Amino acid sequence: MAGRPVLNRRLDGHGTTIFAEMSALAVATGAINLGQGFPDTDGPEEIREAAVRALREGRGNQYPPGPGVPELRVAIADHQRRFYGLEFDPDREVLVTAGATEAIAAALLALLEPGDEVIAFEPFYDSYAACIAMAGAVRVPLTLRAPDFRPDLDALRDAVTPRTRLLLLNSPHNPTGMVLTRDELTAIAELAVERDLLVVTDEVYEHLVYDGEHIPLISLPGMRERTVSISSSGKTFSFTGWKVGWVTGGAELVTAVRTAKQYLTFVSSGPFQYAIAEALRLPDGFFGGFRDQLRGKRDLLTAGLADAGLGVHRPQGTYFVTADIAPLGEKDGIAFCRQLPERCGVVAVPNAVFYDDPDAGRSQVRFAFCKREEVLREAVTRLRGR
Ligand SMILES: *Cc1c(COP(=O)(O)O)cnc(C)c1O
């Protein structure tokens, strides 16, 4: 073994994440963990019961069908029609995956050749860079800059080269909370058509938009045959541990993604698939109510962070807020986040780890607000006393 590292070169630099370090710090210090983005309250009771029923009735306890159980694929197609007026054939244009994470991996592994360039917004969701690397492709960051984190569409156009194969988009965007507008999406769609690019869209926060609206890129002219839309039940229904995600798109693309997916997990989450089929049919009141509840939490945390002296970038969507520590006289988010649990009993994540260009996000830190209101209030009180 001497001489050669056991981890292959493609994954070099993708070792331990800051989340593990910060969560360990949270445990060691008893701090409130606003670092990792998972809710501290489970989703609807009736959906948990639906999962129990499926288990008891023996639905999904053995390998479910490769593309997902038909009940869920039909429910996903109905959801796309109900919220966006989009039509998908549940048999050919819908694929169930082990969360959005597997969908992203399978899409990139299926669609990319080694050496292909992939343009993605930076700060990146942490699995993007690793999956692009595993596919042997090259990531090309398009930096979203404070204060608004709007994409620079001229820079995007300039970033496209003859080697560009794919745009990897995320809206609503984690960690900045930016939500692409119809005008921005239209410009991106036109560029994709003009330069014959594929697009993978990560839409896991589709139902968590507080200002503006979520518009699937695939709904725009010319995009159906070149877009892989990815979403997940985890964030919408507060069951992040169930790992039920999905892909929708034209049959050719969905078939390609399924080809890679079948050799990753093959299938997953059998009984949970039936429960999520029911969740997707919850009345509009559920979706609007959950969004309004999170909007209130956003307002609580953003006001508290501003009160504590941080610069706040008010998110339009997701359940994260990016804040700037420069007004506190601090420069380095990584050092700040390492000290914060000890100093005041709160854990946050430095945005610098989501950038290739560490200077671009050096003074930004991310807080999650998908927590109980009393937890957020306590965190805000602690931060004020920092
Ligand atoms: C949470 C998250 C995911 C992963 O979703 P899973 O369904 O849990 O795999 C993907 N993309 C973004 C932007 C996320 O925040």
The ligand as a Tripos MOL2 file, in Angstrom:
@<TRIPOS>MOLECULE
LIG
   15    15     1     0     0
SMALL
NO_CHARGES

@<TRIPOS>ATOM
      1 C1        -31.2000   18.3850    1.6660 C.3       1 LIG1
      2 C2        -30.7750   18.6600    0.2700 C.ar      1 LIG1
      3 C3        -30.6250   17.6150   -0.6530 C.ar      1 LIG1
      4 C4        -30.7320   16.1560   -0.2690 C.3       1 LIG1
      5 O1        -32.0120   15.7100   -0.2290 O.3       1 LIG1
      6 P1        -32.3170   14.2050    0.2560 P.3       1 LIG1
      7 O2        -33.6660   13.9470   -0.2630 O.co2     1 LIG1
      8 O3        -32.2260   14.2070    1.7470 O.co2     1 LIG1
      9 O4        -31.2890   13.3180   -0.3290 O.co2     1 LIG1
     10 C5        -30.2950   17.9340   -1.9550 C.ar      1 LIG1
     11 N1        -30.1120   19.2110   -2.3400 N.ar      1 LIG1
     12 C6        -30.2180   20.2380   -1.4730 C.ar      1 LIG1
     13 C7        -29.9980   21.6210   -1.9570 C.3       1 LIG1
     14 C8        -30.5390   19.9980   -0.1330 C.ar      1 LIG1
     15 O5        -30.5950   21.0210    0.7200 O.3       1 LIG1
@<TRIPOS>BOND
     1     1     2 1
     2     2     3 ar
     3     2    14 ar
     4     3     4 1
     5     3    10 ar
     6     4     5 1
     7     5     6 1
     8     6     7 2
     9     6     8 1
    10     6     9 1
    11    10    11 ar
    12    11    12 ar
    13    12    13 1
    14    12    14 ar
    15    14    15 1
@<TRIPOS>SUBSTRUCTURE
     1 LIG1         1 GROUP 0 **** ****
